[in-house]
């Protein structure tokens, strides 16, 4: 804002060029004795007046023109003329999109948790006349209304809501800011929540809570898997009960898979040996292995 207010005191290149040309012409005519001392002095005053009358606004600016202290209109962009002494350019209004950082420190949420929230708002002046006449320092006004609205918004939401629904809260904050700044000729286009900082002790507690929740979910999944496995085993037992030959073949397959691995040890209950007739199979398998070892040692 300070830069905008002081812009009116700076001479533009066009005005400086006009002043130098008029001053040079006045000096040449004076040295050629075409003008007397008083005429040359009058020419110098005319050059100063013309220079003061030439103003220029950039493409993105609007100049607020006051005549005898009263608002007479907006000028620019480009070159425009004013009446020296009578007219005055009060301010050049920058109508580009601007960015303002603001934050709410140690603000309590709805569930009384202190948080530090950093946010940013993108805004622009859409009506230069209102911005110049309705509020003195609209840049500072936008900053303070954004900070106040952020604190109010934080107090209406729980911590979990703040962390999970940043976009929704930012949209609500943008609407609130727009309602306050529209009468000033300013619109807030976008609000973004950059960071939400919570106390370290609370962060540790939330981390432990999340870890406990993950462990609970893992136990639930494991229990569900055990339940499904038990159901499958129950269904298989019913099939084996109706078909003992299938149970015997399954036992022989399990024994074969175990014996073909070197150094494997299989413990089979005696009841299983009797029910599946695995004793004879096991004895034959052991005899074959012993014979194989003896033939290998003789060789």
ZINORFEN-V282799 format. One record per run of one state. SS is the DSSP state (helix for helix, strand for strand, loop for the rest). FROM is the first residue (numbers start at 1). LEN is the number of residues. If there is no record, write none. Layout:
BEGIN
ss=SS from=FROM len=LEN
ss=SS from=FROM len=LEN
END
This chain:
BEGIN
ss=loop from=1 len=1
ss=helix from=2 len=8
ss=loop from=10 len=3
ss=helix from=13 len=19
ss=loop from=32 len=5
ss=helix from=37 len=17
ss=strand from=54 len=4
ss=loop from=58 len=3
ss=strand from=61 len=7
ss=loop from=68 len=2
ss=strand from=70 len=6
ss=loop from=76 len=2
ss=strand from=78 len=4
ss=loop from=82 len=5
ss=strand from=87 len=8
ss=loop from=95 len=3
ss=strand from=98 len=11
ss=loop from=109 len=5
ss=strand from=114 len=12
ss=loop from=126 len=2
ss=helix from=128 len=7
ss=loop from=135 len=3
ss=helix from=138 len=18
ss=loop from=156 len=3
ss=helix from=159 len=6
ss=loop from=165 len=1
ss=helix from=166 len=19
ss=loop from=185 len=1
ss=strand from=186 len=13
ss=loop from=199 len=1
ss=helix from=200 len=43
ss=loop from=243 len=1
ss=helix from=244 len=16
ss=loop from=260 len=10
ss=helix from=270 len=7
ss=loop from=277 len=1
ss=helix from=278 len=21
ss=loop from=299 len=1
END
